[in-house]
Each structure stands twice: as structure tokens, then as C-alpha cells.
């Protein structure tokens, strides 16, 4: 019985398919006979609704007539151009919808030769639907140029940028990743930037790897920071996010700036990276060395969160750095050199971080604090840290 039902259902599908094919051919014959563009457009609407792949040769021939053949004369006539464009767009869209590889070159010619944003956009989206990967580099360059915001017509640029982002998102070629990322944080309205952000999640098989390349390669500190924030927002593993954070911290420590704004951007990049390492509870071989450098070079806020991050790391290398710094303060205190308020803040943070690390390396400098003249309040904090580690 089940087999009989399957045969019957399959038969209906064949009948429906044949009927659709016959209907499409009937409309195609009528389209060929009618000279008027408006009427051709009306007929084409009945054809495109069928989504009949068997009509691909007819559709391509019709498009070629509009672009290269006798009907191309209507493209240069102001009185008929709008009809020509509307018909051309409808055919381009349908060729994209049925993924007509045979139409790729003609559609790309339209992209290159038209100045009309909607026609260019429809053509780009069609190329994306077809996954015309050989044109991905050109579309990436087009989007990169639009990202510079040099167009006099911002509305037109947005229309084309939206289409370019869509096309690159459908192609899923890594060459499109950076320009799509730039669009996600660029000058566009939310419609474009939000789409670009969504496409980043699926455009590459390794989005964090692509973002790490941007963090390393883009000279603009703001873009390095945007790339880090994007990596942290993706639904990927903590180890991948940690990789981006460590890269961002390393980049943030490579440079120094005398200019206030540039230095502020660098500081924000480092603080974001360090904060993310704390949130992720990350411990990597590279982190302790980088965090130690951040303590040396950063302002008080950066020093404090770097110390906290070393405590979260908890490795022997991280605990050794914390213990050494606390020992230095112990020696200063023992020699009678008074610690200022900022230094006392660092001492308290070092004690707390050693306690959080749970590493036995921290016990010795915490014990030494009882013999160098710290206040009872600070010594109570030292005892609390040792209790967390498990030593007295």
C-alpha cells in the first residue's frame, strides 16, 4: 500500500512538472512574439513565478537580447530605459534564483556597465545565488571601495553595498570576509551593518581565524578592537575567543603613541583583551608574559586588571610573576620606604590575585608580609589569601 501511494505521489509530481514545463514554454513563445517591453515584462512575471530550470536557455537568450542584441537599443533611450531596466532586472533575478551558471558572464557585464543602483544590486545578488566564485575577488574590491565612503550618492552606495554583502555572504569565500567585516563597523545605516555582522557568522569556516588576521594586519587600532569584540560575540569555543584575546593583547603591547587619542585607543584595546581573558578564565603559555608587560607599561587601571588576570590564569608562571612583584613591595616596606596609595592598591590586588590563583608559589611572599611592617588590616587580607591557597 505504501509503495502504491509513493508511486501515485511521484506520478502527480511528474504530471505537475510536465504541466509547469508546458505552461512555461507557452509563455516563452508568447514573449518572443510580443515586441512591446511593457507587455514582455508582464509575460515574464508569469514565467518567473514558475521557477522552471528548464527555461534557463530561454531566459539567458532573452537577457542577451536585452544586453547585447536588438533590444539593447532601449537601454540608451530615456523614454524606454525604465521599461528595459525593469524587464532586465526580472530576468536577472530569475536566473539567480534558478542558479543559472550559464548566465554568469552576462550578469557580470551588467554589474560592470550599469550605473543604476537597483540593477547593479539585483545582478550582484544573482551572482551570489549562483555562487559565481570567480567574481568574488571583484565583488570584494567593490565593497572595499564602497566602505571608504567616497560616493557622492550615499543612498545609491548603500543599495550596492547591501547587495555586495549579500552576494559575498552567499559565496562563502574567505576573500570577502574583511570587506564584509569593514562594512559591519563602517559608515552605513543599520540595515547594511547589521546584515554584514550576520553574514560574518557563516561567511567563513573559521571566522575567528579571519578576525585574528584583521587584528594582526589592520593598522587602525579601532578596527583591531572591533575585530576582537566581534570574535568575542560569535558562537565559537572559548579557546578560539582566547586566541583572539591573546592576539589583541600582543598587538596592543607592540606599539606606543604620543598622540592622546591614539594612545587611548591602544589602552582600550589592551583593556578589552585583558578583561576578556578574565571572563574566559583563560590560561595560555603566552598570557603571563604579556600581562607582566601590561603591568609594566599600563596605567593603574590596566595594572590592576592585569594582576587580576594573572590570578585567574593561576599557572606557575603567572603565580611566579605575582609573587615576585609582591616580594618587591615587601623589600621596599622592610627598608623603610613608604608605599603611596597607588602602590598599596597594587599590594592589595597582588594578595587577592595570589589567593585566587590557588597556587602554592604565593605562600612565601604572603607570609613575609607579617615581618615587614604592614598594617593589621593588610595582614588580615594576606591571611585570607593564604587560606584560599591552603597554607598558613
C-alpha positions as CSV (number, residue, x, y, z in Angstrom):
1,X,0.0,0.0,0.0
2,X,2.8,2.4,0.9
3,X,4.6,1.6,-2.3
4,X,1.4,2.3,-4.2
5,X,1.0,5.7,-2.5
6,X,4.6,6.6,-3.3
7,X,4.1,5.7,-7.0
8,X,0.9,7.8,-7.1
9,X,2.5,10.8,-5.4
10,X,5.5,10.5,-7.8
11,X,3.1,10.4,-10.7
12,X,1.4,13.6,-9.6
13,X,4.8,15.3,-9.3
14,X,5.7,14.3,-12.9
15,X,2.4,15.5,-14.2
16,X,2.7,18.8,-12.3
17,X,6.2,19.2,-13.6
18,X,5.2,18.5,-17.1
19,X,2.3,20.9,-16.8
20,X,4.6,23.6,-15.5
21,X,7.0,23.0,-18.3
22,X,4.3,23.2,-20.9
23,X,3.0,26.4,-19.3
24,X,6.5,27.9,-19.3
25,X,7.0,27.1,-23.0
26,X,3.7,28.7,-23.9
27,X,4.6,31.9,-22.1
28,X,8.0,31.8,-23.7
29,X,6.6,31.6,-27.2
30,X,4.2,34.5,-26.4
31,X,7.2,36.5,-25.0
32,X,9.1,36.1,-28.3
33,X,6.2,37.2,-30.4
34,X,5.4,40.4,-28.4
35,X,7.6,43.4,-29.3
36,X,6.5,45.8,-26.5
37,X,8.7,45.9,-23.4
38,X,5.9,46.6,-21.0
39,X,4.0,43.6,-22.3
40,X,7.1,41.5,-22.3
41,X,7.6,42.4,-18.6
42,X,4.0,41.3,-17.8
43,X,4.6,38.0,-19.6
44,X,7.9,37.5,-17.8
45,X,6.2,37.7,-14.5
46,X,4.2,34.7,-15.4
47,X,7.4,32.9,-16.4
48,X,9.5,33.7,-13.4
49,X,6.8,32.6,-10.9
50,X,7.3,29.1,-12.2
51,X,11.0,28.9,-11.2
52,X,11.4,26.4,-14.1
53,X,15.0,25.4,-14.5
54,X,14.3,24.0,-18.0
55,X,13.7,27.6,-19.1
56,X,17.3,28.6,-18.4
57,X,18.3,28.7,-22.1
58,X,15.3,30.9,-23.0
59,X,15.9,33.2,-20.1
60,X,19.6,33.6,-21.0
61,X,18.8,34.3,-24.6
62,X,16.2,36.9,-23.5
63,X,18.8,38.6,-21.3
64,X,21.4,38.6,-24.0
65,X,19.0,40.2,-26.4
66,X,18.4,43.0,-23.8
67,X,22.2,43.5,-23.1
68,X,23.8,42.8,-26.4
69,X,21.1,42.3,-29.1
70,X,18.4,44.3,-30.8
71,X,16.6,45.1,-27.5
72,X,19.7,46.8,-26.1
73,X,18.7,50.0,-28.1
74,X,16.0,50.6,-25.4
75,X,18.8,50.9,-22.9
76,X,20.1,54.2,-24.4
77,X,16.6,55.7,-24.9
78,X,15.4,57.8,-22.0
79,X,11.8,57.1,-22.9
80,X,12.2,53.3,-22.8
81,X,15.1,52.9,-20.3
82,X,12.8,52.3,-17.2
83,X,10.9,49.5,-19.1
84,X,14.2,48.0,-20.2
85,X,15.6,48.1,-16.7
86,X,12.5,46.6,-15.1
87,X,12.5,43.7,-17.6
88,X,16.2,43.1,-17.3
89,X,16.1,43.0,-13.5
90,X,13.3,40.5,-13.5
91,X,15.2,38.1,-15.8
92,X,18.5,38.6,-13.8
93,X,16.7,37.8,-10.6
94,X,15.1,34.6,-12.0
95,X,18.4,33.5,-13.4
96,X,19.9,33.9,-10.0
97,X,17.0,32.1,-8.3
98,X,17.4,29.1,-10.5
99,X,21.2,29.3,-10.1
100,X,21.9,29.5,-13.8
101,X,25.7,29.1,-14.2
102,X,25.4,29.8,-17.9
103,X,24.3,33.4,-17.2
104,X,27.2,34.5,-15.0
105,X,29.2,36.4,-17.6
106,X,26.3,38.3,-18.9
107,X,25.2,39.2,-15.4
108,X,28.7,40.4,-14.5
109,X,28.7,42.6,-17.6
110,X,25.6,44.3,-16.3
111,X,27.3,44.8,-12.9
112,X,30.3,46.5,-14.7
113,X,28.4,48.6,-17.1
114,X,25.3,49.9,-15.3
115,X,25.2,53.0,-13.1
116,X,21.7,52.2,-11.8
117,X,21.9,51.0,-8.2
118,X,18.9,48.7,-8.2
119,X,20.0,46.9,-11.4
120,X,23.6,46.6,-10.2
121,X,22.3,45.3,-6.8
122,X,20.0,42.7,-8.4
123,X,22.8,41.5,-10.5
124,X,25.2,41.2,-7.6
125,X,22.6,39.2,-5.5
126,X,22.0,36.9,-8.5
127,X,25.8,36.2,-8.8
128,X,25.7,35.4,-5.1
129,X,22.8,33.0,-5.5
130,X,24.6,31.3,-8.4
131,X,27.8,31.3,-6.3
132,X,29.9,32.7,-9.1
133,X,33.1,32.3,-7.0
134,X,35.3,33.5,-9.8
135,X,33.9,37.0,-9.3
136,X,34.2,37.0,-5.5
137,X,37.5,38.9,-5.7
138,X,36.0,41.7,-7.8
139,X,32.9,42.0,-5.6
140,X,35.2,42.1,-2.5
141,X,37.1,45.0,-4.1
142,X,33.9,46.7,-5.0
143,X,32.6,46.5,-1.4
144,X,36.0,47.6,-0.1
145,X,35.8,50.7,-2.2
146,X,32.3,51.5,-1.0
147,X,33.5,51.1,2.6
148,X,35.7,54.2,2.1
149,X,32.6,56.3,1.8
150,X,33.8,58.4,-1.2
151,X,30.5,58.3,-3.1
152,X,28.5,61.5,-3.7
153,X,25.3,59.4,-3.6
154,X,25.2,57.7,-0.2
155,X,21.8,56.1,-0.8
156,X,23.0,54.5,-4.0
157,X,26.2,53.3,-2.4
158,X,24.2,51.7,0.4
159,X,22.0,49.8,-2.1
160,X,25.0,48.4,-3.9
161,X,26.9,47.7,-0.6
162,X,23.9,45.8,0.8
163,X,23.8,43.6,-2.4
164,X,27.6,43.1,-2.3
165,X,27.4,42.0,1.3
166,X,24.6,39.6,0.4
167,X,26.5,38.2,-2.6
168,X,29.7,37.6,-0.6
169,X,27.7,36.1,2.2
170,X,26.2,33.6,-0.2
171,X,29.5,32.8,-1.9
172,X,31.2,32.0,1.5
173,X,34.7,32.7,0.2
174,X,37.3,34.0,2.7
175,X,38.3,36.7,0.3
176,X,35.1,38.5,1.2
177,X,35.5,38.3,4.9
178,X,37.5,41.5,5.6
179,X,35.4,43.9,3.4
180,X,32.2,42.4,5.0
181,X,33.7,43.0,8.4
182,X,34.6,46.6,7.5
183,X,31.0,47.1,6.4
184,X,29.7,45.8,9.7
185,X,31.5,48.6,11.5
186,X,31.5,51.2,8.7
187,X,29.6,54.3,7.8
188,X,26.4,52.5,6.7
189,X,22.9,52.5,8.2
190,X,21.9,49.6,10.5
191,X,20.3,47.8,7.6
192,X,23.7,47.3,5.9
193,X,25.9,47.0,9.0
194,X,23.6,44.5,10.7
195,X,23.4,42.3,7.7
196,X,27.2,42.4,7.4
197,X,27.6,41.3,11.0
198,X,25.1,38.4,10.5
199,X,27.0,37.3,7.4
200,X,30.3,37.2,9.3
201,X,29.0,34.4,11.4
202,X,28.7,32.0,8.4
203,X,30.8,33.5,5.7
204,X,33.9,31.6,6.7
205,X,34.5,28.2,8.1
206,X,37.0,29.8,10.5
207,X,35.6,33.3,11.3
208,X,37.8,33.8,14.4
209,X,40.9,32.9,12.3
210,X,39.9,35.6,9.8
211,X,39.3,38.1,12.6
212,X,42.7,37.3,14.1
213,X,44.2,38.2,10.7
214,X,42.5,41.5,10.9
215,X,43.7,42.2,14.4
216,X,47.2,41.5,13.3
217,X,47.1,43.1,9.9
218,X,44.9,46.2,10.2
219,X,46.9,49.3,11.2
220,X,43.9,51.0,12.7
221,X,43.7,50.4,16.5
222,X,39.9,50.9,16.4
223,X,39.5,48.2,13.9
224,X,41.7,45.8,15.8
225,X,39.4,46.4,18.8
226,X,36.2,45.9,16.7
227,X,37.6,42.7,15.4
228,X,38.3,41.5,18.9
229,X,34.8,42.4,20.0
230,X,33.3,40.6,17.0
231,X,35.3,37.5,17.8
232,X,34.1,37.5,21.4
233,X,30.5,37.9,20.3
234,X,30.5,34.8,18.0
235,X,29.1,31.4,18.9
236,X,32.5,29.7,19.0
237,X,34.6,27.9,21.6
238,X,36.3,29.7,24.5
239,X,39.7,28.6,23.1
240,X,39.0,30.4,19.9
241,X,38.0,33.5,21.7
242,X,41.1,33.3,23.9
243,X,43.2,33.1,20.8
244,X,41.7,36.4,19.6
245,X,42.2,38.0,23.0
246,X,45.8,37.0,23.3
247,X,46.5,38.3,19.8
248,X,44.8,41.6,20.6
249,X,46.8,42.0,23.8
250,X,50.0,41.2,21.9
251,X,49.1,43.8,19.3
252,X,48.2,46.4,21.9
253,X,51.6,46.0,23.5
254,X,53.6,46.3,20.3
255,X,53.0,50.0,19.9
256,X,53.2,53.2,21.9
257,X,51.7,56.5,20.9
258,X,52.4,60.1,21.9
259,X,49.1,61.2,20.5
260,X,46.4,61.2,23.2
261,X,43.6,59.7,21.1
262,X,45.8,57.0,19.5
263,X,47.2,56.1,22.9
264,X,43.6,55.9,24.3
265,X,42.6,53.5,21.5
266,X,45.6,51.3,22.3
267,X,44.7,51.3,26.0
268,X,41.1,50.4,25.2
269,X,42.3,47.5,23.0
270,X,44.5,46.1,25.8
271,X,41.9,46.5,28.5
272,X,39.3,44.8,26.3
273,X,41.7,41.9,25.7
274,X,42.7,41.5,29.3
275,X,39.1,41.8,30.5
276,X,38.1,39.0,28.1
277,X,40.9,36.8,29.4
278,X,39.4,37.2,32.9
279,X,35.9,36.5,31.7
280,X,37.0,33.4,29.8
281,X,39.1,32.2,32.7
282,X,41.9,31.8,30.2
283,X,45.4,30.3,30.9
284,X,47.7,30.2,27.9
285,X,51.5,29.9,27.6
286,X,51.7,33.4,26.2
287,X,49.4,35.2,28.6
288,X,51.7,35.6,31.7
289,X,54.5,37.3,29.8
290,X,52.1,39.7,28.0
291,X,50.2,40.5,31.3
292,X,53.5,41.2,33.0
293,X,54.4,43.7,30.3
294,X,51.0,45.3,30.6
295,X,51.7,45.8,34.3
296,X,55.0,47.5,33.5
297,X,53.6,49.8,30.8
298,X,49.9,50.4,31.7
299,X,48.2,53.0,33.9
300,X,46.8,52.0,37.3
301,X,43.6,50.5,35.9
302,X,45.5,48.4,33.4
303,X,47.9,47.3,36.1
304,X,45.1,46.2,38.4
305,X,43.2,44.1,35.8
306,X,46.4,42.6,34.5
307,X,47.2,41.4,38.1
308,X,43.7,40.0,38.3
309,X,44.1,38.2,35.0
310,X,47.3,36.6,36.3
311,X,45.4,35.4,39.3
312,X,42.8,33.9,37.1
313,X,45.5,32.2,35.0
314,X,46.9,30.5,38.1
315,X,49.7,28.8,36.3
316,X,53.2,28.5,37.9
317,X,54.5,31.2,35.6
318,X,51.6,33.6,36.4
319,X,52.0,32.9,40.2
320,X,55.7,33.5,40.0
321,X,55.2,36.9,38.4
322,X,52.7,37.9,41.1
323,X,54.9,36.5,43.9
324,X,57.9,38.4,42.6
325,X,56.1,41.7,42.5
326,X,54.7,41.2,46.0
327,X,58.2,40.4,47.2
328,X,59.5,43.6,45.7
329,X,56.9,45.6,47.7
330,X,57.9,43.6,50.8
331,X,61.5,44.6,50.4
332,X,60.6,48.2,50.0
333,X,58.4,48.1,53.0
334,X,61.2,46.4,55.0
335,X,63.7,49.0,54.0
336,X,61.5,51.8,55.4
337,X,60.3,53.2,52.0
338,X,56.7,54.2,52.5
339,X,54.2,53.0,49.8
340,X,51.9,55.5,48.3
341,X,48.2,55.0,47.9
342,X,48.5,53.6,44.3
343,X,51.2,51.2,45.4
344,X,49.1,50.0,48.3
345,X,46.2,49.3,45.9
346,X,48.6,47.2,43.9
347,X,49.7,45.3,47.0
348,X,46.1,44.5,47.9
349,X,45.4,43.4,44.3
350,X,48.5,41.1,44.3
351,X,47.4,39.5,47.5
352,X,43.9,38.9,46.2
353,X,45.2,37.5,42.9
354,X,47.6,35.1,44.6
355,X,44.7,33.9,46.7
356,X,42.5,33.4,43.6
357,X,45.3,31.6,41.8
358,X,45.3,28.9,44.5
359,X,49.0,28.3,43.7
360,X,51.4,27.4,46.5
361,X,54.1,29.7,44.9
362,X,52.2,32.6,46.5
363,X,52.5,31.4,50.1
364,X,56.0,32.6,50.8
365,X,55.7,36.3,49.9
366,X,52.3,36.4,51.7
367,X,54.0,35.0,54.9
368,X,56.8,37.5,54.6
369,X,54.3,40.4,54.9
370,X,53.9,39.7,58.6
371,X,57.6,40.7,59.2
372,X,58.0,43.9,57.2
373,X,55.6,46.3,58.9
374,X,52.3,46.2,57.0
375,X,49.2,47.3,58.9
376,X,46.9,44.8,60.6
377,X,44.2,45.4,58.0
378,X,46.5,44.4,55.2
379,X,47.8,41.4,57.1
380,X,44.3,40.2,57.5
381,X,44.0,40.3,53.7
382,X,47.2,38.3,53.5
383,X,45.8,35.7,55.8
384,X,42.7,35.4,53.7
385,X,44.7,34.9,50.6
386,X,46.8,32.2,52.2
387,X,43.6,30.5,53.4
388,X,42.3,30.3,49.9
389,X,45.6,28.8,48.7
390,X,45.5,26.4,51.6
391,X,48.6,27.4,53.6
392,X,49.5,29.2,56.8
